[in-house]
Structures are given as C-alpha cells and as structure tokens.
Amino acid sequence: MSPFLVLPRALTKPLRWPADSVRRARHNAYAANAVLAVRRAEREEVARFLDEHRPDVHDLGLHRPASREVEEPVAVPERRGAGDGALRR
C-alpha cells in the first residue's frame, strides 16, 4: 500500500467519526429495543397465564388482602446485656 493512500485515510477518519458514532449508537438502540420487546412480550404472556389460572377468590369466599394491607410484625432483638438473646415484638 502506498504511503500516500494512508495519509488521506488517517486524515479523513476523524471527519467520519461523528457519523460512525451515530450509526453505532443507533444500532445499539435497535438491539436494546429488540431485547426489551421480547422481555415485555414474555412478561405479558406470563401475566395472561397467571390471570387465566388464578382461582377466583369470590367463588372461594376468601378475601385476598392487598400486598401491604396485612404485615406480620418483625421480631427485633433487644439489647439487654451480653448473651441474653431475648427478642421483643
């Protein structure tokens, strides 16, 4: 390869960088969008499956509490001296 052909290429590469950078970013965005679309479709499919196979709580006479409606108190260790190990609620 002639040294005269290398010099112009080396000088034009910085000029092409913005367009190449945008092209790579666009490619990455399309790839990420495709992955997210697959995940969204799978999540919606799982939600539909669970809705179809979930028993109706009204038919069973049960009340399904909201996710944070009923919370069991958590046992918290109380500092009463070395090695006591007593828990308070």
C-alpha positions as CSV (number, residue, x, y, z in Angstrom):
1,M,0.0,0.0,0.0
2,S,1.3,3.4,-0.9
3,P,2.1,5.8,2.0
4,F,0.2,8.5,0.0
5,L,-3.0,6.5,0.4
6,V,-2.5,6.0,4.2
7,L,-2.2,9.7,4.9
8,P,-5.6,10.8,3.5
9,R,-7.3,7.9,5.3
10,A,-5.8,8.9,8.6
11,L,-6.9,12.5,8.0
12,T,-10.5,11.6,7.0
13,K,-11.1,9.2,9.8
14,P,-11.7,12.0,12.4
15,L,-14.1,13.6,10.0
16,R,-16.1,10.4,9.7
17,W,-16.2,9.7,13.5
18,P,-19.5,11.6,14.2
19,A,-21.4,9.7,11.6
20,D,-19.9,6.4,12.6
21,S,-20.6,7.1,16.2
22,V,-24.2,7.9,15.5
23,R,-24.5,4.8,13.4
24,R,-23.1,2.6,16.2
25,A,-25.4,4.3,18.8
26,R,-28.5,3.7,16.5
27,H,-27.5,0.0,16.1
28,N,-27.1,-0.4,19.9
29,A,-30.5,1.3,20.5
30,Y,-32.3,-1.0,18.0
31,A,-30.7,-4.1,19.6
32,A,-31.7,-2.9,23.1
33,N,-35.2,-2.2,21.9
34,A,-35.5,-5.7,20.4
35,V,-34.4,-7.3,23.7
36,L,-36.8,-5.1,25.7
37,A,-39.7,-6.0,23.4
38,V,-39.0,-9.8,23.9
39,R,-38.9,-9.3,27.7
40,R,-42.1,-7.3,27.6
41,A,-43.9,-9.9,25.5
42,E,-42.8,-12.7,27.8
43,R,-43.9,-10.7,30.9
44,E,-47.3,-10.1,29.4
45,E,-47.6,-13.8,28.4
46,V,-46.8,-14.8,32.0
47,A,-49.4,-12.3,33.3
48,R,-52.1,-13.6,31.0
49,F,-51.3,-17.2,32.0
50,L,-51.5,-16.4,35.7
51,D,-54.7,-14.5,35.2
52,E,-56.2,-17.5,33.4
53,H,-55.1,-20.0,36.0
54,R,-55.7,-18.0,39.2
55,P,-58.7,-19.2,41.2
56,D,-61.5,-16.6,41.7
57,V,-61.3,-15.5,45.3
58,H,-65.0,-14.5,45.3
59,D,-66.0,-18.1,44.5
60,L,-64.0,-19.4,47.4
61,G,-65.3,-16.9,49.8
62,L,-61.9,-15.6,50.6
63,H,-60.6,-12.1,50.9
64,R,-57.2,-11.5,49.2
65,P,-55.5,-8.7,51.1
66,A,-53.6,-6.0,49.3
67,S,-49.9,-6.6,49.2
68,R,-49.1,-4.3,52.1
69,E,-52.5,-4.4,53.9
70,V,-51.5,-7.1,56.4
71,E,-48.0,-7.3,57.7
72,E,-46.7,-9.5,60.4
73,P,-44.6,-7.7,63.0
74,V,-40.9,-8.5,62.8
75,A,-39.1,-9.7,65.8
76,V,-36.4,-7.2,66.7
77,P,-33.5,-8.2,69.0
78,E,-33.4,-6.2,72.2
79,R,-30.2,-5.2,73.9
80,R,-30.5,-6.5,77.4
81,G,-26.9,-7.4,78.2
82,A,-24.4,-9.9,77.0
83,G,-25.9,-13.2,75.8
84,D,-29.5,-12.7,77.0
85,G,-30.8,-13.3,73.5
86,A,-34.4,-12.2,74.3
87,L,-36.5,-10.9,71.5
88,R,-39.2,-8.4,71.7
89,R,-42.1,-7.8,69.3
